[in-house]
Amino acid sequence: MFKPINPRVILNSGAALSIQASSTHYCLPQEDQGPYTHYELGHPRGLGAPDLALLKEYEDSEGIYVYVPKEVLEKIINRHKGFRVGQLP
């Protein structure tokens, strides 16, 4: 279940999403300290069809993206020219 700990990030394109990682999230390692190799994402706004296609296989029945590999997330972040507000947990 989605329990936000980290503030919502905003990318330079204006896209925004929640990127979470902790012992209560669908991430790896599922601990309160990283480094993390997989993340839980939620509530994306402003991502394009190519981004959503990359995330589709990680979507659960509640619309949360679980165990998203860092490489996939970095591809999306780079496509949107990095962070305007926030960072990876």
Backbone atoms as SQL, in Angstrom:
CREATE TABLE atoms (id INTEGER PRIMARY KEY, chain TEXT, resi INTEGER, resn TEXT, atom TEXT, x REAL, y REAL, z REAL);
INSERT INTO atoms VALUES
  (1, 'A', 1, 'MET', 'N', 0.841, -1.181, 0.000),
  (2, 'A', 1, 'MET', 'CA', 0.000, 0.000, 0.000),
  (3, 'A', 1, 'MET', 'C', 0.882, 1.238, 0.000),
  (4, 'A', 2, 'PHE', 'N', 0.472, 2.244, -0.739),
  (5, 'A', 2, 'PHE', 'CA', 1.232, 3.473, -0.924),
  (6, 'A', 2, 'PHE', 'C', 1.219, 4.313, 0.352),
  (7, 'A', 3, 'LYS', 'N', 2.394, 4.496, 0.937),
  (8, 'A', 3, 'LYS', 'CA', 2.551, 5.345, 2.114),
  (9, 'A', 3, 'LYS', 'C', 3.682, 6.313, 1.829),
  (10, 'A', 4, 'PRO', 'N', 3.381, 7.529, 1.368),
  (11, 'A', 4, 'PRO', 'CA', 4.442, 8.451, 0.996),
  (12, 'A', 4, 'PRO', 'C', 5.297, 8.871, 2.184),
  (13, 'A', 5, 'ILE', 'N', 6.584, 8.882, 1.941),
  (14, 'A', 5, 'ILE', 'CA', 7.544, 9.374, 2.920),
  (15, 'A', 5, 'ILE', 'C', 8.313, 10.531, 2.296),
  (16, 'A', 6, 'ASN', 'N', 8.677, 10.363, 1.036),
  (17, 'A', 6, 'ASN', 'CA', 9.442, 11.379, 0.321),
  (18, 'A', 6, 'ASN', 'C', 8.492, 12.341, -0.394),
  (19, 'A', 7, 'PRO', 'N', 8.816, 13.619, -0.413),
  (20, 'A', 7, 'PRO', 'CA', 7.971, 14.581, -1.123),
  (21, 'A', 7, 'PRO', 'C', 7.882, 14.246, -2.620),
  (22, 'A', 8, 'ARG', 'N', 6.780, 14.611, -3.226),
  (23, 'A', 8, 'ARG', 'CA', 6.568, 14.451, -4.657),
  (24, 'A', 8, 'ARG', 'C', 7.683, 15.185, -5.409),
  (25, 'A', 9, 'VAL', 'N', 8.201, 14.568, -6.472),
  (26, 'A', 9, 'VAL', 'CA', 9.234, 15.223, -7.271),
  (27, 'A', 9, 'VAL', 'C', 8.606, 15.877, -8.494),
  (28, 'A', 10, 'ILE', 'N', 9.225, 16.938, -8.929),
  (29, 'A', 10, 'ILE', 'CA', 8.816, 17.620, -10.153),
  (30, 'A', 10, 'ILE', 'C', 10.024, 17.617, -11.075),
  (31, 'A', 11, 'LEU', 'N', 9.813, 17.150, -12.288),
  (32, 'A', 11, 'LEU', 'CA', 10.894, 17.105, -13.270),
  (33, 'A', 11, 'LEU', 'C', 10.938, 18.417, -14.038),
  (34, 'A', 12, 'ASN', 'N', 12.029, 18.686, -14.713),
  (35, 'A', 12, 'ASN', 'CA', 12.193, 19.956, -15.428),
  (36, 'A', 12, 'ASN', 'C', 11.163, 20.166, -16.530),
  (37, 'A', 13, 'SER', 'N', 10.558, 19.107, -17.018),
  (38, 'A', 13, 'SER', 'CA', 9.504, 19.230, -18.031),
  (39, 'A', 13, 'SER', 'C', 8.169, 19.648, -17.427),
  (40, 'A', 14, 'GLY', 'N', 8.086, 19.612, -16.093),
  (41, 'A', 14, 'GLY', 'CA', 6.828, 19.884, -15.408),
  (42, 'A', 14, 'GLY', 'C', 6.110, 18.611, -14.973),
  (43, 'A', 15, 'ALA', 'N', 6.539, 17.463, -15.465),
  (44, 'A', 15, 'ALA', 'CA', 5.964, 16.189, -15.029),
  (45, 'A', 15, 'ALA', 'C', 6.257, 16.005, -13.549),
  (46, 'A', 16, 'ALA', 'N', 5.357, 15.308, -12.853),
  (47, 'A', 16, 'ALA', 'CA', 5.528, 15.095, -11.415),
  (48, 'A', 16, 'ALA', 'C', 5.103, 13.675, -11.055),
  (49, 'A', 17, 'LEU', 'N', 5.732, 13.127, -10.025),
  (50, 'A', 17, 'LEU', 'CA', 5.367, 11.803, -9.541),
  (51, 'A', 17, 'LEU', 'C', 5.943, 11.593, -8.153),
  (52, 'A', 18, 'SER', 'N', 5.425, 10.591, -7.496),
  (53, 'A', 18, 'SER', 'CA', 5.931, 10.191, -6.198),
  (54, 'A', 18, 'SER', 'C', 6.937, 9.068, -6.420),
  (55, 'A', 19, 'ILE', 'N', 8.118, 9.186, -5.840),
  (56, 'A', 19, 'ILE', 'CA', 9.149, 8.147, -5.901),
  (57, 'A', 19, 'ILE', 'C', 9.448, 7.767, -4.459),
  (58, 'A', 20, 'GLN', 'N', 9.122, 6.526, -4.107),
  (59, 'A', 20, 'GLN', 'CA', 9.254, 6.082, -2.730),
  (60, 'A', 20, 'GLN', 'C', 10.171, 4.874, -2.604),
  (61, 'A', 21, 'ALA', 'N', 10.846, 4.773, -1.475),
  (62, 'A', 21, 'ALA', 'CA', 11.672, 3.611, -1.150),
  (63, 'A', 21, 'ALA', 'C', 11.874, 3.586, 0.365),
  (64, 'A', 22, 'SER', 'N', 11.441, 2.498, 0.991),
  (65, 'A', 22, 'SER', 'CA', 11.619, 2.303, 2.424),
  (66, 'A', 22, 'SER', 'C', 11.176, 0.882, 2.760),
  (67, 'A', 23, 'SER', 'N', 11.193, 0.543, 4.027),
  (68, 'A', 23, 'SER', 'CA', 10.768, -0.794, 4.443),
  (69, 'A', 23, 'SER', 'C', 9.277, -1.017, 4.234),
  (70, 'A', 24, 'THR', 'N', 8.514, 0.043, 3.986),
  (71, 'A', 24, 'THR', 'CA', 7.069, -0.100, 3.786),
  (72, 'A', 24, 'THR', 'C', 6.653, 0.060, 2.324),
  (73, 'A', 25, 'HIS', 'N', 7.611, 0.117, 1.408),
  (74, 'A', 25, 'HIS', 'CA', 7.308, 0.305, -0.009),
  (75, 'A', 25, 'HIS', 'C', 7.774, -0.889, -0.833),
  (76, 'A', 26, 'TYR', 'N', 7.258, -0.944, -2.064),
  (77, 'A', 26, 'TYR', 'CA', 7.646, -1.991, -3.013),
  (78, 'A', 26, 'TYR', 'C', 8.930, -1.559, -3.710),
  (79, 'A', 27, 'CYS', 'N', 10.049, -1.759, -3.035),
  (80, 'A', 27, 'CYS', 'CA', 11.357, -1.351, -3.535),
  (81, 'A', 27, 'CYS', 'C', 12.367, -2.435, -3.161),
  (82, 'A', 28, 'LEU', 'N', 13.561, -2.306, -3.695),
  (83, 'A', 28, 'LEU', 'CA', 14.652, -3.216, -3.325),
  (84, 'A', 28, 'LEU', 'C', 15.896, -2.393, -3.061),
  (85, 'A', 29, 'PRO', 'N', 16.588, -2.616, -1.970),
  (86, 'A', 29, 'PRO', 'CA', 16.164, -3.488, -0.885),
  (87, 'A', 29, 'PRO', 'C', 14.988, -2.856, -0.156),
  (88, 'A', 30, 'GLN', 'N', 14.175, -3.665, 0.458),
  (89, 'A', 30, 'GLN', 'CA', 12.998, -3.159, 1.162),
  (90, 'A', 30, 'GLN', 'C', 13.413, -2.822, 2.593),
  (91, 'A', 31, 'GLU', 'N', 14.203, -1.764, 2.677),
  (92, 'A', 31, 'GLU', 'CA', 14.784, -1.287, 3.933),
  (93, 'A', 31, 'GLU', 'C', 14.647, 0.227, 3.986),
  (94, 'A', 32, 'ASP', 'N', 14.946, 0.792, 5.140),
  (95, 'A', 32, 'ASP', 'CA', 14.811, 2.237, 5.299),
  (96, 'A', 32, 'ASP', 'C', 16.013, 3.028, 4.807),
  (97, 'A', 33, 'GLN', 'N', 17.081, 2.328, 4.399),
  (98, 'A', 33, 'GLN', 'CA', 18.242, 3.005, 3.823),
  (99, 'A', 33, 'GLN', 'C', 18.695, 2.277, 2.579),
  (100, 'A', 34, 'GLY', 'N', 19.089, 3.044, 1.556),
  (101, 'A', 34, 'GLY', 'CA', 19.574, 2.477, 0.312),
  (102, 'A', 34, 'GLY', 'C', 21.041, 2.169, 0.401),
  (103, 'A', 35, 'PRO', 'N', 21.694, 2.070, -0.704),
  (104, 'A', 35, 'PRO', 'CA', 21.197, 2.472, -2.020),
  (105, 'A', 35, 'PRO', 'C', 20.145, 1.493, -2.550),
  (106, 'A', 36, 'TYR', 'N', 19.203, 2.043, -3.322),
  (107, 'A', 36, 'TYR', 'CA', 18.093, 1.272, -3.864),
  (108, 'A', 36, 'TYR', 'C', 18.340, 0.926, -5.328),
  (109, 'A', 37, 'THR', 'N', 17.888, -0.246, -5.703),
  (110, 'A', 37, 'THR', 'CA', 17.970, -0.685, -7.100),
  (111, 'A', 37, 'THR', 'C', 16.611, -0.652, -7.780),
  (112, 'A', 38, 'HIS', 'N', 15.518, -0.638, -6.981),
  (113, 'A', 38, 'HIS', 'CA', 14.147, -0.633, -7.491),
  (114, 'A', 38, 'HIS', 'C', 13.310, 0.285, -6.600),
  (115, 'A', 39, 'TYR', 'N', 12.337, 0.964, -7.209),
  (116, 'A', 39, 'TYR', 'CA', 11.541, 1.965, -6.507),
  (117, 'A', 39, 'TYR', 'C', 10.051, 1.728, -6.694),
  (118, 'A', 40, 'GLU', 'N', 9.273, 2.340, -5.811),
  (119, 'A', 40, 'GLU', 'CA', 7.817, 2.381, -5.952),
  (120, 'A', 40, 'GLU', 'C', 7.452, 3.778, -6.450),
  (121, 'A', 41, 'LEU', 'N', 6.657, 3.832, -7.516),
  (122, 'A', 41, 'LEU', 'CA', 6.226, 5.113, -8.082),
  (123, 'A', 41, 'LEU', 'C', 4.717, 5.229, -7.984),
  (124, 'A', 42, 'GLY', 'N', 4.257, 6.453, -7.842),
  (125, 'A', 42, 'GLY', 'CA', 2.819, 6.654, -7.776),
  (126, 'A', 42, 'GLY', 'C', 2.403, 7.995, -8.323),
  (127, 'A', 43, 'HIS', 'N', 1.162, 8.049, -8.729),
  (128, 'A', 43, 'HIS', 'CA', 0.481, 9.270, -9.122),
  (129, 'A', 43, 'HIS', 'C', 1.253, 10.135, -10.124),
  (130, 'A', 44, 'PRO', 'N', 1.687, 9.531, -11.236),
  (131, 'A', 44, 'PRO', 'CA', 2.409, 10.332, -12.231),
  (132, 'A', 44, 'PRO', 'C', 1.478, 11.334, -12.911),
  (133, 'A', 45, 'ARG', 'N', 1.995, 12.505, -13.157),
  (134, 'A', 45, 'ARG', 'CA', 1.264, 13.547, -13.880),
  (135, 'A', 45, 'ARG', 'C', 2.209, 14.125, -14.921),
  (136, 'A', 46, 'GLY', 'N', 1.779, 14.162, -16.153),
  (137, 'A', 46, 'GLY', 'CA', 2.575, 14.791, -17.190),
  (138, 'A', 46, 'GLY', 'C', 3.583, 13.885, -17.863),
  (139, 'A', 47, 'LEU', 'N', 3.559, 12.593, -17.559),
  (140, 'A', 47, 'LEU', 'CA', 4.436, 11.661, -18.268),
  (141, 'A', 47, 'LEU', 'C', 3.807, 11.348, -19.619),
  (142, 'A', 48, 'GLY', 'N', 4.628, 11.177, -20.624),
  (143, 'A', 48, 'GLY', 'CA', 4.121, 10.877, -21.955),
  (144, 'A', 48, 'GLY', 'C', 3.898, 9.394, -22.168),
  (145, 'A', 49, 'ALA', 'N', 3.331, 9.063, -23.314),
  (146, 'A', 49, 'ALA', 'CA', 3.054, 7.670, -23.669),
  (147, 'A', 49, 'ALA', 'C', 4.305, 6.797, -23.630),
  (148, 'A', 50, 'PRO', 'N', 5.474, 7.281, -24.101),
  (149, 'A', 50, 'PRO', 'CA', 6.676, 6.432, -24.021),
  (150, 'A', 50, 'PRO', 'C', 7.055, 6.094, -22.570),
  (151, 'A', 51, 'ASP', 'N', 6.873, 7.047, -21.660),
  (152, 'A', 51, 'ASP', 'CA', 7.185, 6.810, -20.252),
  (153, 'A', 51, 'ASP', 'C', 6.226, 5.788, -19.657),
  (154, 'A', 52, 'LEU', 'N', 4.942, 5.975, -19.925),
  (155, 'A', 52, 'LEU', 'CA', 3.936, 5.062, -19.387),
  (156, 'A', 52, 'LEU', 'C', 4.097, 3.661, -19.965),
  (157, 'A', 53, 'ALA', 'N', 4.565, 3.568, -21.214),
  (158, 'A', 53, 'ALA', 'CA', 4.826, 2.253, -21.812),
  (159, 'A', 53, 'ALA', 'C', 5.967, 1.557, -21.075),
  (160, 'A', 54, 'LEU', 'N', 6.997, 2.314, -20.692),
  (161, 'A', 54, 'LEU', 'CA', 8.110, 1.734, -19.926),
  (162, 'A', 54, 'LEU', 'C', 7.639, 1.228, -18.557),
  (163, 'A', 55, 'LEU', 'N', 6.669, 1.901, -17.981),
  (164, 'A', 55, 'LEU', 'CA', 6.205, 1.568, -16.636),
  (165, 'A', 55, 'LEU', 'C', 5.110, 0.505, -16.606),
  (166, 'A', 56, 'LYS', 'N', 4.464, 0.261, -17.731),
  (167, 'A', 56, 'LYS', 'CA', 3.278, -0.600, -17.769),
  (168, 'A', 56, 'LYS', 'C', 3.474, -1.948, -17.081),
  (169, 'A', 57, 'GLU', 'N', 4.576, -2.610, -17.306),
  (170, 'A', 57, 'GLU', 'CA', 4.775, -3.941, -16.728),
  (171, 'A', 57, 'GLU', 'C', 4.931, -3.919, -15.203),
  (172, 'A', 58, 'TYR', 'N', 5.128, -2.748, -14.625),
  (173, 'A', 58, 'TYR', 'CA', 5.314, -2.635, -13.180),
  (174, 'A', 58, 'TYR', 'C', 4.052, -2.147, -12.463),
  (175, 'A', 59, 'GLU', 'N', 2.981, -1.877, -13.204),
  (176, 'A', 59, 'GLU', 'CA', 1.765, -1.334, -12.611),
  (177, 'A', 59, 'GLU', 'C', 0.985, -2.421, -11.881),
  (178, 'A', 60, 'ASP', 'N', 0.564, -2.113, -10.660),
  (179, 'A', 60, 'ASP', 'CA', -0.256, -3.078, -9.925),
  (180, 'A', 60, 'ASP', 'C', -1.725, -2.705, -10.070),
  (181, 'A', 61, 'SER', 'N', -2.589, -3.443, -9.425),
  (182, 'A', 61, 'SER', 'CA', -4.034, -3.242, -9.583),
  (183, 'A', 61, 'SER', 'C', -4.526, -1.935, -8.979),
  (184, 'A', 62, 'GLU', 'N', -3.712, -1.289, -8.154),
  (185, 'A', 62, 'GLU', 'CA', -4.110, -0.017, -7.540),
  (186, 'A', 62, 'GLU', 'C', -3.526, 1.189, -8.253),
  (187, 'A', 63, 'GLY', 'N', -2.876, 0.964, -9.399),
  (188, 'A', 63, 'GLY', 'CA', -2.309, 2.069, -10.158),
  (189, 'A', 63, 'GLY', 'C', -0.977, 2.563, -9.638),
  (190, 'A', 64, 'ILE', 'N', -0.345, 1.778, -8.794),
  (191, 'A', 64, 'ILE', 'CA', 0.981, 2.093, -8.293),
  (192, 'A', 64, 'ILE', 'C', 1.975, 1.262, -9.100),
  (193, 'A', 65, 'TYR', 'N', 3.139, 1.814, -9.352),
  (194, 'A', 65, 'TYR', 'CA', 4.176, 1.100, -10.097),
  (195, 'A', 65, 'TYR', 'C', 5.176, 0.545, -9.083),
  (196, 'A', 66, 'VAL', 'N', 5.314, -0.777, -9.048),
  (197, 'A', 66, 'VAL', 'CA', 6.095, -1.438, -8.010),
  (198, 'A', 66, 'VAL', 'C', 7.379, -2.046, -8.565),
  (199, 'A', 67, 'TYR', 'N', 8.405, -2.026, -7.746),
  (200, 'A', 67, 'TYR', 'CA', 9.713, -2.597, -8.094),
  (201, 'A', 67, 'TYR', 'C', 10.216, -2.111, -9.462),
  (202, 'A', 68, 'VAL', 'N', 10.123, -0.804, -9.678),
  (203, 'A', 68, 'VAL', 'CA', 10.602, -0.210, -10.933),
  (204, 'A', 68, 'VAL', 'C', 12.130, -0.129, -10.856),
  (205, 'A', 69, 'PRO', 'N', 12.819, -0.765, -11.805),
  (206, 'A', 69, 'PRO', 'CA', 14.288, -0.725, -11.780),
  (207, 'A', 69, 'PRO', 'C', 14.818, 0.710, -11.898),
  (208, 'A', 70, 'LYS', 'N', 15.895, 0.968, -11.214),
  (209, 'A', 70, 'LYS', 'CA', 16.518, 2.291, -11.231),
  (210, 'A', 70, 'LYS', 'C', 16.830, 2.733, -12.660),
  (211, 'A', 71, 'GLU', 'N', 17.256, 1.808, -13.513),
  (212, 'A', 71, 'GLU', 'CA', 17.591, 2.151, -14.899),
  (213, 'A', 71, 'GLU', 'C', 16.377, 2.681, -15.663),
  (214, 'A', 72, 'VAL', 'N', 15.211, 2.087, -15.422),
  (215, 'A', 72, 'VAL', 'CA', 13.978, 2.546, -16.075),
  (216, 'A', 72, 'VAL', 'C', 13.628, 3.935, -15.569),
  (217, 'A', 73, 'LEU', 'N', 13.691, 4.125, -14.270),
  (218, 'A', 73, 'LEU', 'CA', 13.384, 5.424, -13.672),
  (219, 'A', 73, 'LEU', 'C', 14.349, 6.500, -14.164),
  (220, 'A', 74, 'GLU', 'N', 15.628, 6.174, -14.232),
  (221, 'A', 74, 'GLU', 'CA', 16.613, 7.147, -14.725),
  (222, 'A', 74, 'GLU', 'C', 16.364, 7.512, -16.178),
  (223, 'A', 75, 'LYS', 'N', 15.915, 6.568, -16.981),
  (224, 'A', 75, 'LYS', 'CA', 15.590, 6.851, -18.385),
  (225, 'A', 75, 'LYS', 'C', 14.464, 7.887, -18.463),
  (226, 'A', 76, 'ILE', 'N', 13.465, 7.730, -17.626),
  (227, 'A', 76, 'ILE', 'CA', 12.345, 8.678, -17.600),
  (228, 'A', 76, 'ILE', 'C', 12.814, 10.037, -17.094),
  (229, 'A', 77, 'ILE', 'N', 13.583, 10.048, -16.019),
  (230, 'A', 77, 'ILE', 'CA', 14.089, 11.315, -15.462),
  (231, 'A', 77, 'ILE', 'C', 14.939, 12.044, -16.496),
  (232, 'A', 78, 'ASN', 'N', 15.812, 11.330, -17.171),
  (233, 'A', 78, 'ASN', 'CA', 16.660, 11.954, -18.196),
  (234, 'A', 78, 'ASN', 'C', 15.846, 12.482, -19.369),
  (235, 'A', 79, 'ARG', 'N', 14.803, 11.771, -19.760),
  (236, 'A', 79, 'ARG', 'CA', 13.935, 12.213, -20.851),
  (237, 'A', 79, 'ARG', 'C', 13.272, 13.545, -20.502),
  (238, 'A', 80, 'HIS', 'N', 13.061, 13.773, -19.211),
  (239, 'A', 80, 'HIS', 'CA', 12.418, 15.006, -18.750),
  (240, 'A', 80, 'HIS', 'C', 13.436, 16.024, -18.235),
  (241, 'A', 81, 'LYS', 'N', 14.712, 15.806, -18.574),
  (242, 'A', 81, 'LYS', 'CA', 15.805, 16.752, -18.295),
  (243, 'A', 81, 'LYS', 'C', 16.113, 16.927, -16.817),
  (244, 'A', 82, 'GLY', 'N', 15.889, 15.882, -16.014),
  (245, 'A', 82, 'GLY', 'CA', 16.294, 15.913, -14.612),
  (246, 'A', 82, 'GLY', 'C', 15.246, 16.499, -13.683),
  (247, 'A', 83, 'PHE', 'N', 15.672, 16.702, -12.445),
  (248, 'A', 83, 'PHE', 'CA', 14.784, 17.178, -11.384),
  (249, 'A', 83, 'PHE', 'C', 14.748, 18.693, -11.315),
  (250, 'A', 84, 'ARG', 'N', 13.550, 19.234, -11.194),
  (251, 'A', 84, 'ARG', 'CA', 13.378, 20.645, -10.847),
  (252, 'A', 84, 'ARG', 'C', 13.274, 20.741, -9.326),
  (253, 'A', 85, 'VAL', 'N', 12.490, 19.819, -8.746),
  (254, 'A', 85, 'VAL', 'CA', 12.300, 19.769, -7.294),
  (255, 'A', 85, 'VAL', 'C', 12.391, 18.313, -6.863),
  (256, 'A', 86, 'GLY', 'N', 13.233, 18.029, -5.880),
  (257, 'A', 86, 'GLY', 'CA', 13.326, 16.683, -5.327),
  (258, 'A', 86, 'GLY', 'C', 14.503, 15.895, -5.861),
  (259, 'A', 87, 'GLN', 'N', 14.553, 14.631, -5.468),
  (260, 'A', 87, 'GLN', 'CA', 15.630, 13.736, -5.852),
  (261, 'A', 87, 'GLN', 'C', 15.217, 12.305, -5.563),
  (262, 'A', 88, 'LEU', 'N', 16.035, 11.355, -5.978),
  (263, 'A', 88, 'LEU', 'CA', 15.772, 9.956, -5.644),
  (264, 'A', 88, 'LEU', 'C', 16.021, 9.724, -4.165),
  (265, 'A', 89, 'PRO', 'N', 15.174, 8.896, -3.547),
  (266, 'A', 89, 'PRO', 'CA', 15.427, 8.547, -2.141),
  (267, 'A', 89, 'PRO', 'C', 16.726, 7.754, -2.025);
